[in-house]
Amino acid sequence: MYTYNPKKTGWWNEVNLVVWGPSSQLLSEDAEHQAYIEKMQQKGISIFACKACADMYGVLLNLKN
């Protein structure tokens, strides 16, 4: 909500989301969250993941580019 709405409503021209900590594991496993990430990317939101966190949770290869 706090990432998608600012882009959708035009409050910000550029919006980035950084996924870190246990969220990287959740995102790598949950189809509903993955679909929402795809929706954000289609709106032009850049998605980044902390590599150290993804490595720590063993999900680096599961996260899409």
PyMOL commands that place a pseudoatom at each C-alpha (Angstrom):
pseudoatom trace, name=CA, resn=MET, resi=1, chain=A, elem=C, hetatm=0, pos=[0.000, 0.000, 0.000]
pseudoatom trace, name=CA, resn=TYR, resi=2, chain=A, elem=C, hetatm=0, pos=[2.729, 2.513, 0.931]
pseudoatom trace, name=CA, resn=THR, resi=3, chain=A, elem=C, hetatm=0, pos=[4.688, 1.679, -2.202]
pseudoatom trace, name=CA, resn=TYR, resi=4, chain=A, elem=C, hetatm=0, pos=[1.929, 1.215, -4.769]
pseudoatom trace, name=CA, resn=ASN, resi=5, chain=A, elem=C, hetatm=0, pos=[-0.368, 4.155, -3.946]
pseudoatom trace, name=CA, resn=PRO, resi=6, chain=A, elem=C, hetatm=0, pos=[2.228, 6.956, -4.219]
pseudoatom trace, name=CA, resn=LYS, resi=7, chain=A, elem=C, hetatm=0, pos=[3.076, 5.795, -7.738]
pseudoatom trace, name=CA, resn=LYS, resi=8, chain=A, elem=C, hetatm=0, pos=[-0.551, 5.153, -8.724]
pseudoatom trace, name=CA, resn=THR, resi=9, chain=A, elem=C, hetatm=0, pos=[-1.719, 8.565, -7.547]
pseudoatom trace, name=CA, resn=GLY, resi=10, chain=A, elem=C, hetatm=0, pos=[1.292, 10.424, -8.929]
pseudoatom trace, name=CA, resn=TRP, resi=11, chain=A, elem=C, hetatm=0, pos=[2.586, 11.663, -5.580]
pseudoatom trace, name=CA, resn=TRP, resi=12, chain=A, elem=C, hetatm=0, pos=[6.080, 10.571, -6.636]
pseudoatom trace, name=CA, resn=ASN, resi=13, chain=A, elem=C, hetatm=0, pos=[7.610, 10.134, -10.084]
pseudoatom trace, name=CA, resn=GLU, resi=14, chain=A, elem=C, hetatm=0, pos=[10.018, 7.469, -8.926]
pseudoatom trace, name=CA, resn=VAL, resi=15, chain=A, elem=C, hetatm=0, pos=[9.208, 4.823, -6.316]
pseudoatom trace, name=CA, resn=ASN, resi=16, chain=A, elem=C, hetatm=0, pos=[11.519, 2.040, -5.162]
pseudoatom trace, name=CA, resn=LEU, resi=17, chain=A, elem=C, hetatm=0, pos=[10.832, -0.925, -2.908]
pseudoatom trace, name=CA, resn=VAL, resi=18, chain=A, elem=C, hetatm=0, pos=[13.673, -2.644, -1.069]
pseudoatom trace, name=CA, resn=VAL, resi=19, chain=A, elem=C, hetatm=0, pos=[12.889, -6.131, 0.211]
pseudoatom trace, name=CA, resn=TRP, resi=20, chain=A, elem=C, hetatm=0, pos=[15.051, -7.198, 3.144]
pseudoatom trace, name=CA, resn=GLY, resi=21, chain=A, elem=C, hetatm=0, pos=[15.084, -9.525, 6.129]
pseudoatom trace, name=CA, resn=PRO, resi=22, chain=A, elem=C, hetatm=0, pos=[12.465, -12.256, 6.434]
pseudoatom trace, name=CA, resn=SER, resi=23, chain=A, elem=C, hetatm=0, pos=[10.371, -10.501, 3.787]
pseudoatom trace, name=CA, resn=SER, resi=24, chain=A, elem=C, hetatm=0, pos=[12.713, -11.877, 1.151]
pseudoatom trace, name=CA, resn=GLN, resi=25, chain=A, elem=C, hetatm=0, pos=[11.866, -15.418, 2.229]
pseudoatom trace, name=CA, resn=LEU, resi=26, chain=A, elem=C, hetatm=0, pos=[8.131, -14.694, 2.279]
pseudoatom trace, name=CA, resn=LEU, resi=27, chain=A, elem=C, hetatm=0, pos=[8.286, -13.105, -1.164]
pseudoatom trace, name=CA, resn=SER, resi=28, chain=A, elem=C, hetatm=0, pos=[10.198, -16.042, -2.608]
pseudoatom trace, name=CA, resn=GLU, resi=29, chain=A, elem=C, hetatm=0, pos=[7.504, -18.498, -1.456]
pseudoatom trace, name=CA, resn=ASP, resi=30, chain=A, elem=C, hetatm=0, pos=[4.155, -16.686, -1.594]
pseudoatom trace, name=CA, resn=ALA, resi=31, chain=A, elem=C, hetatm=0, pos=[2.347, -16.451, -4.955]
pseudoatom trace, name=CA, resn=GLU, resi=32, chain=A, elem=C, hetatm=0, pos=[-0.026, -13.718, -3.756]
pseudoatom trace, name=CA, resn=HIS, resi=33, chain=A, elem=C, hetatm=0, pos=[2.859, -11.444, -2.777]
pseudoatom trace, name=CA, resn=GLN, resi=34, chain=A, elem=C, hetatm=0, pos=[4.668, -12.244, -6.021]
pseudoatom trace, name=CA, resn=ALA, resi=35, chain=A, elem=C, hetatm=0, pos=[1.576, -11.190, -7.994]
pseudoatom trace, name=CA, resn=TYR, resi=36, chain=A, elem=C, hetatm=0, pos=[1.456, -7.893, -6.102]
pseudoatom trace, name=CA, resn=ILE, resi=37, chain=A, elem=C, hetatm=0, pos=[5.137, -7.285, -6.836]
pseudoatom trace, name=CA, resn=GLU, resi=38, chain=A, elem=C, hetatm=0, pos=[4.402, -7.882, -10.520]
pseudoatom trace, name=CA, resn=LYS, resi=39, chain=A, elem=C, hetatm=0, pos=[1.555, -5.336, -10.326]
pseudoatom trace, name=CA, resn=MET, resi=40, chain=A, elem=C, hetatm=0, pos=[3.946, -2.786, -8.811]
pseudoatom trace, name=CA, resn=GLN, resi=41, chain=A, elem=C, hetatm=0, pos=[6.558, -3.430, -11.502]
pseudoatom trace, name=CA, resn=GLN, resi=42, chain=A, elem=C, hetatm=0, pos=[3.932, -2.898, -14.194]
pseudoatom trace, name=CA, resn=LYS, resi=43, chain=A, elem=C, hetatm=0, pos=[3.213, 0.519, -12.644]
pseudoatom trace, name=CA, resn=GLY, resi=44, chain=A, elem=C, hetatm=0, pos=[6.915, 1.387, -12.973]
pseudoatom trace, name=CA, resn=ILE, resi=45, chain=A, elem=C, hetatm=0, pos=[8.028, 0.744, -9.398]
pseudoatom trace, name=CA, resn=SER, resi=46, chain=A, elem=C, hetatm=0, pos=[11.579, -0.559, -9.092]
pseudoatom trace, name=CA, resn=ILE, resi=47, chain=A, elem=C, hetatm=0, pos=[11.990, -3.575, -6.817]
pseudoatom trace, name=CA, resn=PHE, resi=48, chain=A, elem=C, hetatm=0, pos=[15.289, -4.396, -5.132]
pseudoatom trace, name=CA, resn=ALA, resi=49, chain=A, elem=C, hetatm=0, pos=[16.249, -7.128, -2.686]
pseudoatom trace, name=CA, resn=CYS, resi=50, chain=A, elem=C, hetatm=0, pos=[19.041, -7.106, -0.146]
pseudoatom trace, name=CA, resn=LYS, resi=51, chain=A, elem=C, hetatm=0, pos=[21.472, -9.734, -1.409]
pseudoatom trace, name=CA, resn=ALA, resi=52, chain=A, elem=C, hetatm=0, pos=[22.865, -10.439, 2.062]
pseudoatom trace, name=CA, resn=CYS, resi=53, chain=A, elem=C, hetatm=0, pos=[19.359, -11.122, 3.396]
pseudoatom trace, name=CA, resn=ALA, resi=54, chain=A, elem=C, hetatm=0, pos=[18.418, -13.285, 0.408]
pseudoatom trace, name=CA, resn=ASP, resi=55, chain=A, elem=C, hetatm=0, pos=[21.640, -15.263, 0.875]
pseudoatom trace, name=CA, resn=MET, resi=56, chain=A, elem=C, hetatm=0, pos=[21.046, -15.623, 4.612]
pseudoatom trace, name=CA, resn=TYR, resi=57, chain=A, elem=C, hetatm=0, pos=[17.553, -17.047, 4.021]
pseudoatom trace, name=CA, resn=GLY, resi=58, chain=A, elem=C, hetatm=0, pos=[18.734, -19.172, 1.086]
pseudoatom trace, name=CA, resn=VAL, resi=59, chain=A, elem=C, hetatm=0, pos=[16.281, -17.609, -1.351]
pseudoatom trace, name=CA, resn=LEU, resi=60, chain=A, elem=C, hetatm=0, pos=[18.532, -15.663, -3.721]
pseudoatom trace, name=CA, resn=LEU, resi=61, chain=A, elem=C, hetatm=0, pos=[17.846, -17.958, -6.674]
pseudoatom trace, name=CA, resn=ASN, resi=62, chain=A, elem=C, hetatm=0, pos=[14.092, -17.905, -5.983]
pseudoatom trace, name=CA, resn=LEU, resi=63, chain=A, elem=C, hetatm=0, pos=[13.772, -14.135, -6.301]
pseudoatom trace, name=CA, resn=LYS, resi=64, chain=A, elem=C, hetatm=0, pos=[13.089, -12.874, -9.816]
pseudoatom trace, name=CA, resn=ASN, resi=65, chain=A, elem=C, hetatm=0, pos=[15.198, -10.213, -11.486]
for i in range(1, 65): cmd.bond("trace and resi %d" % i, "trace and resi %d" % (i + 1))
show_as sticks, trace
zoom trace
